[in-house]
């Protein structure tokens, strides 16, 4: 539902539609633009926007894409459909131009790279071209818009005869003219003229009886008569007969051509429809290019996000005055559906409301809008506006009565898919009761879950927005120092009417200003201050909640990353161990053969059997060690289980926090192990593990590989078997990590661009950049966030100050971006 019926004129869309209609060259295209109305279908809206945006890109980027203006062929096609009718030569030319234009557009789109302009290509693929019809028309009609003599043998013969008779007439006339000049009947400089299609000789009035023939005309003064000599009358009559025959032959040829065209009238209707849509799309695209309009995102999660939005009419007006428009940023979402805008008069509140309304309406009508391309628009079932003075003497409605009638209609239609636009909410009656009624209506609108933009001066409405979920305050920026509006919208805080300040600026006597402040009372003066404090606290806790959610999400992502990495390492380790096991088995087999040969040699040399037995046992022990290496996979499985248990414990703690439970701290008990023979140990300050072989008093003999060392027992630290295995594991798997680090160093970029991102997305991207930077060991990074309002910059720097590895945070040099770029330096160990 669109309410009221004059919604388009209320928001200023009627002139925009007319501008686009004026850009059409075909009347049928103008009618199509006029009929394109509000659509609730996401599929239809997105198709309209895609077609208009692709045409915009086509015109702006492709040379030769614009085929120029086209004339309507609808009446021509309707004429062709009538049995027995025939097209005029001019109509044949228009139809031929239309067929050429359709073929040119379709051929151009089909010649583009696959995937370019997909919607336009799909629309063009359905068009049937008629090159044979164009050939038939071109066979009959030439480029000058005349029927060709070659269209039929009869026409060719008639035109030759006409030319011959014209030559004879001209020759005979010249003879008569020369005789008349010689006899003094006509002036010496007289020339043959044409009157009513007849070749005549100008004769002075006094001599008109001296030249036999027919008088066809006389001059305005009556001094000259134009006479067709009798000698050429018969020739002219024969010439007229030939011309009549020529005309009949032309009509016959055009009738035959029209009959051929009639066989394909349905296809011609489709070509007319295609050219109509192309002309309408071209008008939309041209308007969009002149007004910097683009195709926004159609959101499916209920988010209405306007970024750098401009009202088209206001933008055009300011451009004519060489002034810059102040763009608008607005965000509504399922958690914050209604925006209450307050601020001084003439500060831009109504412009914000109209901008929101006209852009939403244009999107759902399929028109491109002047916003940034990452703006988001949901689709509503109803748009309703209450703006301006709608009092009616005929219906006996006052200003306030008309407002209440609008409120009644809005309440009856309000739903989560309704956008309500109300200007000067509650005005027009006594402030106390008017404010109370407005607050009650606003509460009902919040309950209905509808979206809305409301402007007001009432403090109770601003206070309601500050303390209720689903409603947010917005303030029009105001320069307090110079007492002038800045026309920018600041979300999240209520605005002030600045009535006292404005009264002082315009020169109202100071005693009256002081008296007004006394009458208003201290409570009223402090109300706006309290509202600003409430809005500030609300914004602080909302930001804190967002940071907590972001942190939780990052922890989950990090844990998933570690789990995936651990699984990858496990698979890679298993593959490496399997390969090593096969190689070891081959090595052991080769070693066995060598040892057998050695033993045989020893036996033949009558060596001691005990030495031989010990050699074989040592070799078998080595082979068993290689075979048992797969058992180290169990440690990876245990690590996976440990991560799962840690995740369960964290979820349990979060559940306890939500229930208000506080877990009591658990005192950890550390078991101190003593050094014994066979203990696996490390020397303090060293990473290489060893095994205690012998203890003598305060000294211990420790085997580090093949090396024996005597060490004070006090310097030894007992380690577990798993730590020992970890420290003595094969080196090969670790090379995978070093290779990964080398690759990350090669692919690492020390800068990032987060412009256009939301705060949570930007912080996530910066966190990933800092993690990678610390891993590869760079000294600093650069973050491009733009200047804007400074909110995104402040969020990023607040996060960076929580990282202990960050040494300094500063703006870049003014020549390279200044406050729009943050330079981060890390501490160097």
N, C-alpha and C positions, 0 to 999 in steps of 0.2 A: 504494500500500500504506500502510495506517495501522497502526503498530506502537507499543506492543502493543495488544491488543484493547480494553483499558480506557483508551485514549488520552484520551477525553473527560473521564473522572474525574481522570486524571493532571494535566491542564492546567486543570481547573476548569470545563469547559464543560457538564457534566451539569446543574448547578443553573441555568445560564443558559437552556438549552433548556427546562427545566421552568417557569421564569418566563414564557417566551414562550408555552408551551402553556397555562398558567393564564390568560393574557390572551385566549385564544380563547373565543368563546361557543358554537361548534359542536363537537361531538365529532369530526366528520369533519375539521375544521380542526386539532384537536389531534393527530389521527393523521397528518395531512399534515406538521405541524411535526416530529413524532417521526421521520418517515421521510426527511426531507430530509438527505441525507448528503453526504459529501465528493465533489466533482466535479473532474475534470481538464480539462473542456471549457471553453475560454475563452468561447465563445458562451453556454453555459448559465450560467456563473458571472456574466457581465456582465448577462444577462437577469434573473436572480434579483435582483441588486443594483439594477438600474434600477427594477424593479417595487417593491421595498421602499422605495427612496429616493423615488420618486414618490408613494407612499402617505404617507410621512412628510411630504413637502412639502404634500400635499393636506390632511392632517389639521391641520397647523400653520398653514396660510395661508388655507384656504377655509372660510368659515362655512357650516354645513349640509352639510359633506361626509360627516360620520359619521352613518350611518343607524341606529346603535344595535345592540343585540344581536339575534342571529338564532338560531332553533331549527333543529335538524337536520330535513331533510325526506327523508333517504335512505330510512328505513324506510317513510315514507308512499308514496314513489314505488315502492318494492318491493311494497307492498301493492296499489297501483293496478294493477301489472302482472299480478296474479293474476286470472284470469278468474272472474267471478261475485262477486268481493268488492265491498265498498262501504266508503267512508270514513265515519268518525264525524264528527259536526258539529265537534268540537274539532280533528280532523285537517284538515278543510276550512279552518278559520280559520288554522291554521299554514301551510298551503299558500298561501292567499291572501296572507298577510303576506310570504312568501318571494317570490311573484311581484311584489308591490308593491315590495319592497326591491330586487330585480334591476332593475326598470324605473326606480326612482329613481336608482340608482347609474349605470346606463348613460345615462339622460337627463342626469344632472348632468355626466358626463364629456363627452358630446357637445355640451353647451352651452358648454363652455369654449372659449377662444380657440384657433384652429388652432395646433398646435405645442406646446400645453401638455399635459403628462403623456402623451407619445406611446406609451409601452409600455402603460400602463393603457387608453388609448383603443383601441389595437390589439387588446388582449385583449377589450375590451367589444364591439368591432365584430363579433366572431364569435358573440356571444350572440344567440339568437333569443328575442324576447319574445312572450308569448302574452296580449295584452290581451283576446282573445275568451274565453279560458279563465277569466281573472279576472272577466270580466263574467258568465259562467255561474255561477261560485261565488257572486258577490255577488247574483245573482238569486235564489239558493236560500237563502243564509245571510246573516243581518244582522250588524251590528257587535257585537251582544251575544252572538254565538255560538249563535243559535237559527235553526231553519229558518223562513223567512218563510211566512206564511199564503198569500201570493200565489204561492207556488211551484207550486201546482196548484189548480184549482177544488174538487176533492174535499177537499183539506186545509182550504181556507177554509170549506167547508160544515160539516165535522166540528167545527172549532173554534168556529163559531157555535153549533152544537148543544150542545157541551160547556159553553159559557158559559151558555146557557139553562138546562140541567139543574143547573148549579152554583147559579144564581140560585134555581131552584125548591127545591133541597135546603136552601139557606140560609134561605129564607123559611119552609119547613115546620119546620126546626129551631127557628127563633125562636118559632114558635107553640107548639111542644111545650115549649120552655124557659120561656116565659111561664106556661103552664098549671102546669108543675111548680113554679115559684116561688110561684104563687098558692096551690097546694095544700100548700106547705111541704115538698115532696119534696126540693128542692134549696135551697141557700143563696141569699139575695137577690142576692149579688154574683157568682154563678156565671156562667161564660162558656163558649161553645162551644170545644172543643179538637179537635186532630187526633191520632189514634192509628192507626198502621199504614195511613195514607192514608184513614182514615174520620173523618167528622165526628161527634163524640160529646159527651155531656153529663156533667159530673162530678156523681156522686150519692153521698151518704153511705152507708156500708155498711149502716146500719140501714134505709135506704129503698130498697135496690136491687131489692127485689121489687115495689115500688110503681110502678116505671116499666118498662113492657114494652119489650123490645128485646134486643140482643145485647151481652154484655159483651166489650170488646176489651182492657181493661187495668185494672190497679189501681195505687194509689200504693204507695210503698215501705213505708209504715206499715200498709197494708191498710185504712185508714179511708175511702178514696175509691175508687169504681169508675167506670169510663168506659164509658157505655152508649150504643149506637147505637139510637135509638128505632125501633120497628118501622114507624112511619109513613114513614120515609125510606129504609128498606132497599131497597125496590124502585127508588126513584129513584137511589140510589147504585149499584145493580147496572147500571142503564141507563147511568149515567155511566161506570162501568168499561168497559163494552162500547165506548162511544164513544172512550175513551182508548186502548183496544187498537187500534181501527180507525185512530186518529190515528197511533199508532206504526208500524203497518204501512204507512200512506201515506208517512210520513217515510222509512222504509227504502226504499220503492220509488223515491222522488224521489232519495235519495242514491245508490242503485244506478244510476239513469239518469245522474246527474252523473258518477259514477266511470267509467262506460262511455265518456262523452265524453272524460274526461281520459286514459283508457287509449289513445286514438288518438294522443296526443302524448307518450307516456311517454319516448321518446328525447330529445325536447326538454326535458322536465322533468329528466331525468338531467343534461343539460348545464347547466341552470340551477343544479342542486344543486352540480355541480362548480365552476361560476363563483362561487357564494356561498361555497363552501368556501375557494377560493383568496383571495377578497377578505377573508374573516375571518382567514385566516392572515397575509396581508399587513398587515392592520390591527393584529394582535397584534405583528408585527415592528416596525411603525412606532411603536406606543405604547411598546414597550420601548426603541427607539432614542431617542425624545424624552426619556424619563426618564433615560437614561444618556449623553446627548450623543453618540450614535453617528451616523456619517455613511457615505456611500459613498466609498471611496478610489479611486485610479487603479489599473487593472490594467496593469502594465508589461509590455512586450514585449522589453525589452533586458536582462532578468535583474537588475534593480535592486529590492532590498527596502529601502524607506525608511520607517521609522516616525517620525512627527513628533507629539510630544505624545501618545504612546500611553499608555493606562491599562488595567490589568487590570480587567474589569468587576466581579468579585466584591470585589476589594480596594477599588475606588472606592466601592461600595455600603457596605462595612463602615466605611470612614473617614467617609463622609457621615453615617452614623448616629451617629458619635462627634463630629460637628462638626469633623472634621479635613480638611486638604487633602492630596490625593494628589500625589506628585512624578511628573510625566509622564516618559516615556522617549523618548529619541531614539536610533535605531539606523539604520545604513546598511550594507548588504552589496551588493556588485556583482561582476561577473565578475572584476575585479582583486583584490577583497578579499572572498572568499566566506565565510570562517570567522572568527568573533569569539570570542576567548578572554577571558572576564571573570574578574577576580580582585579580591580585596578582603577585608575582615574578615567574620567570621561575623555573621549577622543584619544584613548591610549591604544586602541587596536583590538578590543575585546570582540566586537561584532565582526571584525575582519577575520579573526581566528575562527569564529563560529561559522561564518559563511565559507571560508576556505575549506574547512573540514567537510561541510555539506556539499559544496560544488564538486570537489575532487572525488568524494565517494560516489556521487551521482554520475559523474563523467565515466568513472571506471566501470560501473555497472551498466552504462549505456554503450561501452566499447570504445571510448575515446582515450587517447594518450593524455597524460597529466603532467604538469610542471612540478616534478619532485625528483629526488635522487632515485636511481634505479633499484636501490635496496630498500625502498619504502614498501610497506606491507599493507594490504587492504583485505579485510574479510568481506564476505558477501552477506548483506542484510535482506530480510524480506520486506521491511518497511523503513522508509525515511520520513520523519515528521519534523516540521519546523514551526516555531512561533517567534516571529520577529516583526518589529514595526508596529505602527498604529493601525489596527484593523476595525476601528469603530464604524458602525453602519447606521445611518439614519433610517434607511428603509426597513432594516430588521430590528430597530430600536435597541442597538447594542452600543454600550459605552466602550471605552478603551479596555477597562479592566474586565468587563463582561466578555468581550471578545477573547481576552487572554484565558479566562476561565473556561470558555467553550473549547478552546484549543487544548487546555489541560485535560478536559473531560475526554476528548477524542484520543489523546495520547495515552491516558490511563487505560482506556478500553482496548487499545491495540498493543500496549507495551509487552515485550517478550524478549528473551535473550537474543533474538535476531532482529531487533528494532534499534535504530539510531535516532535518538531524540536530540533536537537542537532548540534551545530556549534562550532568547535574548532578554536581558533585564528581568530576570526571574523575580516575580512577586511585585513588580512595580505597578503603579497605576491606582493604588488605594492607600489607605492609612497604613503606615509602616509596620506597626506592631502586629495587627491582625493579618496584614499581607505577608509579613515574614513568617508568621505561624502557619498560615495555609501553605505557603511555599515549602516550608520544612516538612509538613505532613505529606505533600505530594512527592517531594524528593525521596522521602523514606519509602513510599509505596513503589516508586520507580526502582529503587535499589532492591527491594524485595522481588520485583518482577525480573531482575537480572538484565535489564536492557542497558545498552550503551548510550552515552550522551555527552554533549558539551553544553554547559550552562554558564551564562554570564550573570553576575549579580553585584550589588553593592551591600547586600544585607549581611551583617556580622553573624547572625545566627546560622545562616546557610554556610558561611565559611567555617564556623565552629563545628557544624554538623559534619562537614567534609573532613575536618581534622581528626575527629574521634570515631569515625565509622569506616569499617572495612568496605572495600569496593568503590570508595569515593576518594578523589584526590583534589587538592587545591592547586591552582595555577595562578601566577601573578604576571601582569604586564609590567615589563621593566620600565623604570622611571628614573630619570636623572634628578636626584634630590637637590644637587648643587645648583643646577641651572633651571630647575622646575620645568622640565619638559619630558614628554614621553619618548621612550626609545623603541617602542613597537615590537620588542622581542618578548617571547613567552618563556617564563621560568617555571618549570614543573616542580611540584612538591611543596610550595609555600603559598600562603594566601597573600593577596595584594591589598594595597591601601588605596583609598580614593584620593588621598592627599588634598582633601578639601581645604584644610587650614593653609597649607603651603601655597596652593593655587590662589586662594583668596588674597594672601599677602602679595603674590607676584603681580596680580592685576591691579593692585593698589587700593584694596578695600581698607578703610581706616583701621588703624591698629587697635583702637579701643573696641571696635565692633568685633574684631577677631578674638580679642581677649574675652569679651563678654560671651561669645559663642563657645569658647573653650570652657568657661565656667558653667554655662548652661548644660553643655554635654556631660560634664562631670568627669572625675578622675577615672572612674571605672570604664567609661566608654573609651577614653584616651588610651588606657592600658590594655583594652581588649585585643587590639590588633597586635600588640607586643606579645601577649600571651598566646595568640594564635600562631605567631611566627615561632615561638619556642616549642609549641606542641608539634608543629610541622617539622622543626629541626630534629626533635627527639624521635619522631616517627620515621623520618628518613634515616637517622643513625641506626635504629634497630633493624630497619629493612635492609640496609647495607650490610650490617653485621650478619643477619640471617643468610644473605646471599653469599657472603664469604665463607660461612660455615658449610653451606651446601656445596660450594665450589671445592672446599678442602676435602670434604667427604668423597666427592666424586673423583678428585685427584688421587686420594688414597686408594680407592677401589681400582682405578685405572692402573696405578703403580703396582698394586698387588697382582692384578691380572697380567701386567707386563712381566713381573718377576716370575709368575707361575709359567707363563708361556716360554720365557727364556730358560727356566729350569728344565722344562720338558724338552726344549730344543737341545740343551746341553746333554741331557740324559740320552736322547736319541743319538746325538753325535758321538757321545762317549762310548755308547754301546757299539756303534759302527767301528770306532777306532780300536776298541778292545778286541772286537772280533777279528779285525785285520791283524792286530798285534798277536793275538792268540794263534792264528794260522801261521804267521811268520815264525813265532816261537816254536810251534810244533815242528815246523820244517827244520828250524835251527837245532832243536833237541835231537831230532832224528839223525841229522847229519853229525851232530856231536857224538851220539851213541855209536854210529859207525866208526868214527875216529877212535873213540875210547876202546871199542872192541878190538880194533886193530892194535891199539897200544897195549891192551892187556895181553893179547896173544903174543905180542913181541916180548912183554915182560916175562910171561910164563916160559917162553922159549929161552929167555935169559936166566930162568930160575930165580926170579925175584921173590920177595916175601909176599905170601898170600894176603896177609893183613892189610898191607898197603894197597893192594889191588882191590880188596873188598871195600875199603874206605873210599876209594876213588869212584867206584860204581855207585855207592850210596849217596855221595855228594851230588853226582850227576842226576840220579833219580829224584833227589830233593829239589833240585833246580827245575826239573820238568814238572813236578807236582805244583810248584809255586806258580809257574806260568798257567797251568790249568785252572788254578783257583782264583785267577785275577778277576773273573766275572762276578765274584762275590761283592766287589766294591760297588756294584750297581745298587746294592741294598741301601747304601748310605743316601743315594739320591732319592730313593723311594721314601726313606724316613724323613728327608727334608721336605718332600711334597706333603707328607702327613703333618709335619710340624707347621707348615704354612696354613693348612686347612684348620688345624686346631687354633692357631692364632687368630684367624678370621672369625671362628666361632666365638672365641673369648671376647673379641672386640664388639661383635654384634650383641653379645650378652650384656656387656658393660653399657652399650648404648640403650638397650632396653631398660636396664636398671636406672639410668639417668632419666628416661622418660617416666618411669614409675616413681621417681623421687628417691630411689634407694641409693645409698652410698656404700660401696664395698670397703670393708676394713682392710687396711694394709697388712700384707703377709710378710712376716719376718723371714728373710732368706737365711739359710744355714749353709755355710761354706765348709766343706769337708777338707781338712788339711791332710794331705798324703805324705807319708815318710818315704825317704829314699831307701830302697832295698836292692839286693842283687836281682837283676832282671827288670828293674823299673825302667820305664821309658822316660827320658828326661831331656831338658834343654838347659843350657847355661844362660843365666840372666843376661839380657841384652843381645842374645844370639838367636837365630831362627833355625839353625841346623839341629835336628834331634839325634839322640844317641841312646845306647843301652848300657846300664851299669853292669860291669863284669865282676868287680871285686870291691870290697870296702875295707880300708885299713885305718881305723881310728876316725879322724876328721877328714880323711882323704878317700876319694872313690876313683876307681879306674873305669873310664867310660869309653865304649867303642863308638866312634863316629865313622861309619863306613868301614874302611880297612885300617883306620888310624885309631890307636889307643892313647888316651890322655888321662893324667892324674889331675883331679880337680877337687877343691874344697867342697864338702857336702853342702855347706851353707849357700853356695852359689848355684846349686842345682834346683830346678823346678820340675816336679813330677807332672807329666802330661798323660792324657788318656790314650788308649790304643787307637781310637778314631782320629785324634789329633796327630798321632804318630804316622798313621797311614796317609792322612791328608798331606802332611809335610813331605813324606817320601814317595808320593804318587808320581807316576811318569810325567814327564814335562810336556809330552806331545799335546794333550788336551788344552794346556794353557796357551799354546800358540794360536788357538782359535780366537781367544779373547784379544790377544795383541793384534791379530789381523783385523778384527772388528774395530778396534780403536783406531788403527791406521786408516781404515776406510772412512770412519766417522770424521777423522781429522781432514781427510781429503775432501769430503763432501760438506764440511761444516761451513756455514755462513754466519758471520758475526753481526748481522743486522736483520731487522724484521720490520714489517709494515703492518700495523694493526688498525689503520684508519677504517672507519665504517663498521668495526666490530662492536658488539656489546661488551660491557665491562668484564663479565665473566669469561667470555671467549678470549678477550685480549689478555687477561691475566693468565689463562691457561696456556696461551701461545708464548707469553713471556717466561712462564715457569719452565716450559720445555726448552726454550732457548738458553736459559741460565743453566739448567741441568747439563745440556750438551756442552756448553762453554766451559763449565768446571771440569767435565770429564776429559775434554781434549786439551785443557790447560791454557786457554787464551787469557790475555790480560784484561779484556773488556769487550763489551758489546754495545750496539747502537739500536735504539728503539724509536721508530717513526710513528707518532700517534697524532700529529696535527695539533693545532692550537684550539680551535673551537671555543667551547665554554671552559675548558681546562679540567672538566670532571674526569675524563678518561686518563689524562696525565696524572691527576692526583691519585686515582685508584692504583695505577701502575706503580707509582713511587711509594705509596703506602705498603704495597706488597714487597717491593724491593728492600725497604728498610727492615723487614723481618728476616732477611737472609744474612747470616753472620759472615758469609764469605764476601759480601759486597763492601768495598772500601769507600767508594764515593759515588754520588749521583749528581749530575749537573746538566744544564742546558748545553746544546751545541753552540758553536760560534754563530753570531747573527747572520753572517754571510751564507751559512750553510743550513739555515732553518731555524736557529734560535730556540725559542720555547716550544716549538713544534717537534723537537727531537731531544731525547734523553740519552746521555752518555753514561754508561755504567762501567766502573772500574772495580776489579776484584783484588782482594788482598793476596800478596805474593809471599808464600812461605819461604 
